[in-house]
Amino acid sequence: MGHAYTPGLKVTNKFLLTKKRILPLKGEVIVKKGDRVTPDDVVARTHLPGVVEPMNVANILGIPPEDISECMLKKEGDAIKEGEIIALSKSFFGLFKSKCQARIGGAIESISHVTGQVLLRGAPIPVTVKAYIDGEVVEVFEREGVAVSTWCSFIQGIFGIGGETHGIIKVVVPDNTAILTDKEIDQSCKGSVVVGGSMVTADAIKKAARVGASGIVVGGFDDKDLRGFLGYDIGVAITGSEEIGTTLIVTEGFGQIMMAQKTFDLLKASEGRRACINGATQIRAGVIRPEVIIPQEGDIHVRIENSDYRELGLRVGSPVRVIRHPYFGMLGEVVDLPPQLEELESGSHARVLEVKFTDGKTAIVPRANVEMIES
């Protein structure tokens, strides 16, 4: 039997997931191993250094840099408030005074007697890391963060925008072929993860943000709408930091592409349950996929045998999605994996597979043009 490895997306009803929640700088971990956490629980916290604001105090006061010590009212390490006078000079027998006020609040970091510069350090910026998912803390990394595990239903998407959030799953379309428009969005969607079908309109996303929907999960999205909605091209950078009011996860691709039936059925069966979602996407090295996590009850210490698609590879019966023209976005099942090289229309030779699409039609497709859907 033919056998090959191909990258793929995970869409599975039950999966043991572990998420590392790590601080950007060392700080304090405030939970311990074995603790149960919910998405909004803070598991670690730290402080980032405040901004640096240089001030040429010597120039402001009109004095030589070497005289700055005589004029400073604050010394290195002293706390300051925005607008507070930090230096004062007197001239012409004390009749005239020049003063220098702090532009920011924080502390005096350094005073230079060579340049006359004073560096002000803004107040430290508090940073917290939340659990993101319902689960159990299974590992603690001292002063860095934790690992949280949970049994869950797990769906990876193709593309997303917006960061981590959570909400109750609400399916607002009749099936996976329906287009999600602003008519399906109302106040009842507030705090929900709204599930659409084949496509979502820009107006629907804007309305979802206005009513306070946590996120949208849908099959496709028009790239022109995306550019118009964001006001710029995404390019190849990582997404996830956009402040658009709601997180968007696209499961199939750009354009009107019906959501995979299995994905839609899984979301439909999970309606009313909490989903934790993240739109962060990176399509270059170090691939990051947007995700939908639907936590389940279960003992994370009782493990079950799971087949690893990376070892099984592509084989007859594997569910796949075509990712290039002319069958882009179409879903099907591998029915044959001929071992020999086949000549393509371009004249080059490559290994191919035969795929049977959901509508019953079959086609010969280069293996490099499909991705596997792990179930």
C-alpha positions in Angstrom: 0.0 0.0 0.0 1.2 3.5 -0.8 2.3 5.5 2.2 3.3 9.2 2.6 3.6 11.9 5.2 1.7 15.1 4.6 1.0 18.0 7.0 -2.5 18.3 8.3 -5.1 20.0 10.6 -6.5 18.4 13.7 -10.2 18.0 14.0 -11.0 15.6 16.8 -13.8 15.0 19.3 -11.5 14.0 22.2 -7.9 15.0 22.6 -5.6 15.5 25.7 -4.3 19.0 25.3 -1.5 20.6 27.3 -0.9 24.4 27.0 2.2 26.1 28.4 1.4 29.5 29.8 4.7 31.4 30.1 5.6 34.9 31.2 7.7 37.2 28.9 10.1 37.9 31.8 10.7 36.0 35.0 8.2 36.8 37.7 5.8 35.0 40.1 3.8 31.9 39.6 0.6 32.1 41.7 -0.8 28.6 41.3 0.5 25.2 42.2 0.6 21.8 40.6 -2.8 20.1 40.8 -4.8 23.3 41.0 -8.0 23.5 38.8 -8.1 26.6 36.7 -10.6 28.4 34.4 -9.8 30.6 31.4 -9.8 33.9 33.3 -7.7 32.7 36.2 -4.3 34.4 36.5 -1.6 31.8 36.8 1.5 34.0 36.7 2.4 37.7 36.8 5.4 40.0 36.4 6.3 43.6 35.6 7.9 44.8 32.4 10.3 47.7 32.7 8.7 51.1 32.1 9.5 53.3 29.1 12.7 55.4 29.1 12.3 59.1 28.7 15.6 61.0 28.2 15.7 64.7 29.2 18.6 67.1 28.6 18.2 68.9 31.9 21.4 70.9 31.4 20.0 72.4 28.2 16.6 73.1 29.7 18.1 74.9 32.7 20.8 76.6 30.6 23.7 75.3 32.7 27.0 73.4 31.9 26.5 69.6 32.2 29.1 69.4 35.0 26.9 71.7 37.2 23.8 69.4 37.0 24.4 67.9 40.5 23.9 71.3 42.1 20.6 71.8 40.4 19.0 68.3 40.8 16.3 68.1 43.4 16.1 64.3 42.9 18.8 61.7 42.9 19.2 58.4 41.0 16.6 55.9 42.2 14.1 58.5 43.5 10.5 58.2 42.6 8.9 61.0 40.6 5.5 62.1 39.4 4.6 63.5 36.0 5.0 67.3 36.2 7.0 67.2 39.4 10.0 69.6 39.4 13.2 67.5 39.4 15.8 70.2 38.9 16.0 74.0 39.6 18.6 76.6 38.8 18.9 80.1 40.1 20.7 83.0 38.4 21.4 86.8 38.8 21.5 86.7 42.6 18.5 84.3 42.8 16.1 86.7 41.0 15.5 84.4 38.1 14.8 80.7 38.3 14.7 77.9 35.7 13.0 74.7 36.4 12.8 71.2 34.8 9.6 69.1 35.2 9.4 65.4 34.8 7.6 64.4 31.6 6.5 61.0 33.0 5.9 59.4 36.3 8.3 56.7 37.5 11.9 57.0 38.8 15.2 58.7 38.1 17.3 56.0 36.4 20.6 57.9 35.7 22.1 61.4 35.8 25.0 62.2 33.4 27.5 64.8 34.4 29.1 64.6 30.9 26.1 65.2 28.7 23.7 66.8 31.2 21.1 64.1 30.3 18.8 62.6 32.9 17.0 59.3 32.1 13.6 58.9 33.5 12.2 55.3 33.8 8.4 55.0 33.6 6.5 53.0 36.1 6.7 49.2 35.7 4.0 47.7 33.5 2.1 44.9 35.2 1.7 41.8 33.0 -0.4 38.8 33.9 -0.8 35.4 32.1 -4.2 33.7 32.3 -4.9 30.0 32.1 -6.8 30.4 28.8 -8.5 27.0 29.2 -10.4 25.1 31.8 -8.0 22.4 33.1 -5.5 21.3 35.7 -2.0 22.6 36.4 0.3 19.7 35.6 3.6 21.4 35.7 5.1 24.5 37.3 8.1 26.3 35.8 9.7 28.3 38.6 9.2 32.0 38.1 8.2 31.4 34.5 4.8 29.9 34.2 2.8 26.7 34.1 1.5 23.9 31.9 -2.3 23.3 32.0 -3.9 20.1 30.6 -7.4 19.2 29.7 -9.4 16.7 27.7 -11.2 18.6 25.0 -12.7 18.6 21.5 -10.1 20.3 19.3 -10.3 22.1 16.0 -7.5 23.8 14.1 -8.3 26.4 11.5 -6.5 27.7 8.4 -6.4 31.4 9.3 -7.4 33.7 12.1 -7.2 37.2 13.5 -7.6 38.3 17.1 -6.3 36.9 20.3 -7.3 34.5 23.1 -10.8 34.6 24.3 -13.7 32.3 25.3 -17.4 32.1 25.1 -20.4 29.9 24.8 -20.8 28.2 21.4 -23.8 29.5 19.5 -24.7 28.1 16.0 -26.7 30.7 14.1 -26.9 29.1 10.6 -28.9 26.0 9.5 -26.0 24.2 7.9 -22.4 24.3 6.8 -23.2 25.9 3.4 -25.0 29.0 4.8 -23.4 32.5 4.6 -23.2 34.2 8.0 -24.5 37.8 7.5 -25.2 40.6 10.0 -28.9 39.5 10.0 -27.9 36.4 12.1 -26.1 38.5 14.7 -28.0 40.1 17.5 -27.7 40.9 21.2 -28.1 37.2 22.1 -24.6 36.7 20.6 -23.0 38.8 23.3 -20.2 36.8 24.9 -20.7 33.9 22.5 -18.5 32.1 20.0 -20.7 32.4 16.9 -20.6 29.5 14.4 -21.3 30.2 10.7 -21.2 28.1 7.6 -19.4 28.7 4.3 -18.6 32.4 4.7 -18.9 35.4 6.9 -19.4 39.0 5.6 -17.5 42.0 6.8 -20.7 43.6 8.1 -21.4 40.5 10.2 -17.9 40.7 11.8 -18.4 44.4 12.5 -21.8 43.8 14.1 -20.5 40.9 16.1 -17.8 43.3 17.6 -20.5 45.9 18.3 -22.7 43.4 20.2 -19.8 42.0 22.1 -19.5 38.5 20.6 -16.3 36.8 21.7 -15.5 35.2 18.4 -16.7 33.8 15.1 -15.8 30.4 13.6 -16.7 30.0 9.9 -15.6 28.2 6.8 -14.4 31.1 4.6 -13.8 34.8 4.4 -13.2 37.1 1.4 -9.6 38.4 1.5 -10.9 41.8 0.1 -13.2 42.1 3.1 -10.3 41.3 5.4 -8.2 44.1 3.9 -11.2 46.5 4.1 -12.0 45.5 7.6 -8.5 45.8 9.0 -7.4 48.7 6.8 -4.1 47.0 5.8 -2.7 43.8 4.3 -1.8 41.1 6.8 1.3 40.0 4.8 3.3 37.1 6.2 3.6 38.3 9.8 2.0 36.5 12.8 -1.6 37.5 13.5 -3.4 37.5 16.8 -2.6 40.9 18.2 -5.3 42.7 16.2 -7.7 44.8 18.3 -10.9 44.2 16.3 -13.3 43.4 19.2 -13.9 39.8 18.2 -11.7 36.9 17.2 -12.2 35.3 13.8 -11.3 31.8 12.9 -11.5 30.5 9.3 -11.5 26.7 9.1 -11.2 26.1 5.3 -9.8 29.1 3.4 -10.5 32.4 1.6 -13.6 32.7 -0.4 -17.0 31.0 0.0 -16.0 27.5 1.1 -18.4 25.3 3.1 -17.1 24.3 6.5 -16.1 20.7 6.6 -19.1 18.6 7.7 -17.2 17.0 10.5 -16.1 20.3 11.9 -19.6 21.8 11.7 -21.2 18.7 13.3 -18.6 18.8 16.1 -19.4 22.5 16.8 -23.2 21.9 16.5 -23.0 19.0 19.0 -21.1 21.3 21.4 -23.6 24.1 21.3 -24.1 25.6 24.7 -20.6 24.6 25.9 -17.7 26.9 26.5 -15.1 27.2 23.8 -11.6 28.8 24.2 -10.4 30.2 20.9 -7.3 31.9 19.6 -6.9 33.4 16.1 -3.1 33.6 16.2 -1.7 32.4 12.8 1.8 32.1 11.4 2.2 30.6 7.9 5.9 30.5 7.6 8.5 28.6 9.6 7.2 27.7 13.1 3.6 27.3 11.9 1.0 28.5 14.3 -2.6 27.5 13.6 -5.8 29.2 15.0 -7.7 26.9 17.3 -11.0 26.1 18.9 -10.7 24.2 22.3 -13.9 22.8 23.9 -12.9 21.5 27.3 -14.4 18.3 28.5 -14.7 16.6 31.9 -12.3 13.8 32.4 -9.3 12.6 34.4 -6.2 13.9 32.6 -4.1 11.2 34.3 -6.0 8.4 32.6 -4.6 8.2 29.1 -6.0 6.5 26.1 -4.3 5.2 23.0 -4.3 7.8 20.3 -3.0 7.1 16.8 -0.4 9.6 15.7 -1.1 10.8 12.1 2.5 11.9 11.8 3.6 8.3 12.0 0.6 6.8 10.1 1.0 9.3 7.3 -1.3 9.6 4.3 -3.0 6.4 3.3 -6.1 5.1 1.6 -9.2 6.3 3.5 -7.4 9.4 4.9 -9.6 12.5 4.9 -7.9 15.4 3.0 -8.4 18.9 1.8 -7.0 20.2 -1.5 -5.0 23.4 -1.0 -4.2 24.4 -4.5 -6.1 25.3 -7.8 -8.2 23.9 -9.4 -9.8 22.0 -6.5 -8.8 24.5 -3.8 -10.8 24.0 -0.6 -12.5 20.8 -1.7 -12.7 18.0 0.9 -12.5 14.3 0.1 -11.0 10.9 0.9 -7.9 9.2 -0.5 -9.0 6.2 -2.7 -5.6 5.4 -4.2 -1.9 6.1 -3.7 0.0 5.0 -6.8 3.7 4.6 -6.0 5.1 5.6 -9.4 5.8 9.2 -10.5 3.1 10.7 -12.8 3.6 13.4 -15.4 1.7 16.6 -14.5 0.3 19.2 -16.9 3.4 21.3 -16.4 5.6 18.5 -17.7 7.2 17.8 -14.3 6.9 14.5 -12.6 5.5 14.0 -9.1 3.8 11.4 -6.9 0.0 11.8 -7.0 -3.1 10.4 -5.3 -6.6 9.8 -6.3 -9.2 11.6 -4.2 -12.9 11.1 -4.0 -14.7 14.4 -3.2 -17.8 14.7 -1.0 -19.9 15.2 -4.1 -18.8 11.8 -5.4 -16.4 13.0 -8.1 -12.8 11.8 -8.2 -9.6 13.5 -9.4 -5.9 12.9 -9.6 -4.0 15.4 -7.5 -0.3 15.9 -6.6 0.3 14.8 -3.1 1.9 18.1 -2.3 -1.4 19.8 -3.1 -3.3 18.3 -0.2 -3.3 18.4 3.5 -4.5 15.7 5.8 -7.4 16.3 8.2 -6.5 14.4 11.4 -9.5 12.8 13.1 
